[in-house]
Amino acid sequence: MKVTVCIGSSCHLKGSRKIVEVLQDLIRENDLDDKVELGGTFCIGQCQKGVCVTINEEVFSVSPENVRDFFEENILSRVK
């Protein structure tokens, strides 16, 4: 599974760095390094949605406050 976090200026200001850090930790804690490829990209083109995160081309709006729920609902549930 490929997970990409926008690190463009708008998303950066909305907390993309924190989201990347939390996702890295959660992937490691759940031993998913071989199943989840985490990457970054500049501007997905949907800045109004907040921090944009894609999973296999599907776009989600994520915030530092809901990143753990996002992980459980959209990443962990798909790889288990």
Beta strands, then each sheet from edge to edge (+ up, - down):
strand 1: 2-6
strand 2: 37-41
strand 3: 51-55
strand 4: 58-62
sheet 1: 2+ 1+ 3- 4+
end
